[in-house]
Amino acid sequence: MITLTINGKEHQFNDDGDMPLLWALRDILKYTGTKYGCGKGLCGACTVHVDGQPIRSCVMPVSAVANQKITTIEGLSEQGDHPVQQAWQDLNVPQCGYCQSGQIMSAVALLDREPNPNDKDIELAMSGNICRCGTYQRIKEAIHLAADLATEVKGS
């Protein structure tokens, strides 16, 4: 039996430990905010955090993340008001929206390690996330806005 701690809640996982985390999240545990994109860890749609680090859940076996803290898009904020989520809404970032949970999770990880990123920091951190609609400029603007919003929240 494998214990998975997802968004602060423990789950017992009895299936194949080689199963990709993405399938355990979506199909078994019903955390459907994390999306399947390429299945090879190349597009970023399946990005979640494991102990605060962004990982591609489509290529990560469940057994490799046992007893670690997993955060999905659903775990950022119960109200959807995390500064990155708020910035995405304020700037109307998504078009189709399919890649956006992975984009948001990568942006959160960036801001956790670099609270005031420059354009180069953003481009490097987000380079592994593909948006087929091409909303890259709005994503960059939203990350800058989220940094400002997070600063305001901390200053309150």
Secondary structure, DSSP 8 states (H G I E B T S, - for coil): -EEEEETTEEEEE-S-TTSBHHHIIIIIS--TTS--S-SSSSS-TTEEEETTEEEETTSSBGGGGTTSEEE-GGGS-TTS-SHHHHHHHHTT--SS-TTHHHHHHHHHHHHHH-SS--HHHHHHHHTT---TT--HHHHHHHHHHHHHHHHHHHH-
